[in-house]
Amino acid sequence: MALLSVLTPVLALLLCLVVGYMLLKSRHAESTSGQEAKVDSRPWVDQDLQDDTEHAQREDGREGDDWVDSSEKQDIPHVPYSATRYPEETMVERSKEFYSLLNQRRTVRRISPEPVPREVIDTVIRTAGTAPSGAHTEPWTFVVVSDPEIKHQIRQIVEEEEEVNYRQRMGDKWVKDLAKFRTNWIKDYLDVAPYLILIFKQTYGILANNKKKTHYYNEISVSIACGILLAALQNVGLVTVTSTPLNCGPQLRLLLKRPTNEKLLMLLPVGYPAADATVPQLKRKPLEDIVVHI
Ligand SMILES: Cc1cc2nc3c(=O)[nH]c(=O)nc-3n(C[C@H](O)[C@H](O)[C@H](O)COP(=O)(O)O)c2cc1C
């Protein structure tokens, strides 16, 4: 009896602690599920389209303190627009000519060291910069490298990572899928091509006052710009290797002294095709396999 009367306050205390803990836990669970529901109910981006867009919103829906306040009214004038109107036969002819030009585009892995006019490179990049972009944020930086020493350092970084990719990171299936292209981790075009264009996506913008600005759909926007760049290169008779060097982004960003909001999307060696260049004899899907008219 004496033992029971000593234990009763201890047991009561223990019981209080257990009940208190359970109450706290259930409240925490309620509040987190509430937050999730709030976030889920107003996603700012389609789940399928998620890229590295960085966006800071406070509870009141406005941006965090280091982000630009987009609730401020920004008015720009609207001006008349008209496009060149071609007769239908001319449209058909032009569409075929453009298709024929781009149908000759190939990934060429043997590039000539012959110099290319710098003005051409500047103009094809200006052309790429006409791409549409989420909220007209133009989230791209084109780094053009012609310095042989920097090109060589880029090659060293890419080859080192690519060797690990080929030997370890890629599965057997990936290596087998690439066999027909006869590629490996040796990328001499990175030394040889007169220009390397490295395209960075800006995951957010940094304004003159150091505030951050959301770059909506930056990866899609920059990919469209890259597509236009490929077409512009084809238009002037230059070739490239579309490449997305796996695991090289951070090292190349540091080498090229790009800020942390920029991430490497694509690396394009650019030049004339080498006289002895060959390409795999690939077939493109016919129209009926790629289009659905409804
Ligand atoms: C996103 C992307 C990444 C690519 N990466 C490489 C690459 O790392 N190395 C390479 O030799 N080719 C690369 N390619 C080129 C493809 O192998 C090539 O486009 C494909 O085989 C079709 O050939 P074509 O470009 O001559 O039409 C890449 C293409 C794309 C679109």
The ligand as a MOL file (V3000), in Angstrom:
LIG
                    3D

  0  0  0     0  0            999 V3000
M  V30 BEGIN CTAB
M  V30 COUNTS 31 33 0 0 0
M  V30 BEGIN ATOM
M  V30 1 C 19.7910 17.2250 -75.3230 0
M  V30 2 C 20.7890 16.5720 -76.2290 0
M  V30 3 C 21.9820 16.1200 -75.7250 0
M  V30 4 C 22.9370 15.5500 -76.5690 0
M  V30 5 N 24.1370 15.1570 -76.0580 0
M  V30 6 C 25.0840 14.7070 -76.8920 0
M  V30 7 C 26.3830 14.4140 -76.3930 0
M  V30 8 O 26.6560 14.5540 -75.2000 0
M  V30 9 N 27.3260 13.9610 -77.2640 0
M  V30 10 C 27.0500 13.8020 -78.6050 0
M  V30 11 O 27.9510 13.4050 -79.3390 0
M  V30 12 N 25.8220 14.0710 -79.1080 0
M  V30 13 C 24.8450 14.5380 -78.2820 0
M  V30 14 N 23.6070 14.8550 -78.7880 0
M  V30 15 C 23.3560 14.7340 -80.2390 0
M  V30 16 C 22.4480 13.5750 -80.5790 0
M  V30 17 O 23.1370 12.3640 -80.4620 0
M  V30 18 C 21.9440 13.7910 -82.0090 0
M  V30 19 O 21.1660 14.9490 -82.0550 0
M  V30 20 C 21.0980 12.6160 -82.5170 0
M  V30 21 O 21.8950 11.4780 -82.6320 0
M  V30 22 C 20.4470 12.9260 -83.8610 0
M  V30 23 O 21.4250 13.2490 -84.8250 0
M  V30 24 P 21.3920 14.5950 -85.6330 0
M  V30 25 O 21.5710 15.7190 -84.6300 0
M  V30 26 O 22.5340 14.4970 -86.5880 0
M  V30 27 O 20.0520 14.7210 -86.2840 0
M  V30 28 C 22.6510 15.4100 -77.9630 0
M  V30 29 C 21.4260 15.8710 -78.4580 0
M  V30 30 C 20.5130 16.4560 -77.6070 0
M  V30 31 C 19.2270 16.9920 -78.1780 0
M  V30 END ATOM
M  V30 BEGIN BOND
M  V30 1 1 1 2
M  V30 2 1 2 3
M  V30 3 2 2 30
M  V30 4 2 3 4
M  V30 5 1 4 5
M  V30 6 1 4 28
M  V30 7 2 5 6
M  V30 8 1 6 7
M  V30 9 1 6 13
M  V30 10 2 7 8
M  V30 11 1 7 9
M  V30 12 1 9 10
M  V30 13 2 10 11
M  V30 14 1 10 12
M  V30 15 2 12 13
M  V30 16 1 13 14
M  V30 17 1 14 15
M  V30 18 1 14 28
M  V30 19 1 15 16
M  V30 20 1 16 17
M  V30 21 1 16 18
M  V30 22 1 18 19
M  V30 23 1 18 20
M  V30 24 1 20 21
M  V30 25 1 20 22
M  V30 26 1 22 23
M  V30 27 1 23 24
M  V30 28 2 24 25
M  V30 29 1 24 26
M  V30 30 1 24 27
M  V30 31 2 28 29
M  V30 32 1 29 30
M  V30 33 1 30 31
M  V30 END BOND
M  V30 END CTAB
M  END
